[in-house]
Amino acid sequence: MAIDLTYKSAIITGATGLLGNNLVREALAQGIQVKAIVRNIEKAKAQFGNLENLELIQSDMNEIDQLGLHFKNIDVVFHTAAYFRDSYKGGEHWDVLYNTNVIGTQKLIQTAYENGVRNMIHVSSIATLAPIKDKPITENMLRKEDEADDYYKSKILSDKAVLEFTEANKDFKVSFVLPGWMHGPGDMGPTSAAQLVGDFLANKIPAIPPGEFSLVDARDVAKICLYAAQKGENLGRYIAAGRPINMETLLQKLEKISGVKAPTMKAPILLLRIMAFFSEIGAKYFNKPALVSNSSLNLLLREQGVINFDQSKTKNTFDFEFRPMDETLKDEINWLRGRN
């Protein structure tokens, strides 16, 4: 269904990511001229093919301030780029997290403003919200920095950088979109989502790990971003968390859709701790990402029993309903299998 949009040109950062590439395709489908910021232009060409009304610009968040002329005559910037994947695979990543997610965002917003842009959608995260057991999480329940791991902290500081800029520049409109755990087709990274589903399809998950999530289709998040640029309030925060699910139920759904048998035994926490310990040692000496890390395990354990997001503001503001989870997983599995 077409979205009645008044803006006709956009810049999208992180355009080859799971959200970014789905947002590019959705924006083009709505008749928007898109400039896509990508780190590797050859990979982007292979990913997007010959899509019309799409211009690829090679850069990264550390160099975004050198692209001033590209922001001329742009109606809206969609900022989806973020560094996150390796921060859950062992090792220290704070410098890269801070430089990309915080300093990079500052450079982006300043460059956009200096070149006439007055509307931005900042893709934040539900990581910036503080869960409370047995209480729905709203967009106003903000997480404190000292209660966050490094990735969560970088997203909190990124949001603060945007707020500080808008305080000093009242004519700059920004709306925040806060996605949950994104799944769906087009996950070239891969993110942890496609990694999990791919490992499942390859029978590489011998036991049920801990974890409870709010799973959302990246295509739904892309549409919410487009709606937010049109109808979102200045400084409005819109949760796009999708639907809650625990790991056991997710693996059962994957079994039903794919025909691959799901594990039935739950992984002992002590065993996972031991695996994380040795996996991180191996990663340090062999320069490979840890298959299980303490940071990712702590995240899984910390969020159990508190995943309950109140998305009424998003649904009511945009008259939006998230698609069924089975549809998302089916399309994700078909896409992964299509890539063998």
Helices and strands as residue ranges (DSSP letters): E 9-13, H 18-29, E 33-38, H 41-48, E 54-58, G 61-66, G 68-71, E 76-79, G 85-88, H 94-97, I 98-103, H 104-114, E 119-123, G 126-128, G 145-147, H 150-168, E 173-179, E 181-183, H 192-201, E 212-217, H 218-231, E 237-240, E 243-246, H 247-258, H 269-286, H 294-302, H 312-318, H 325-338
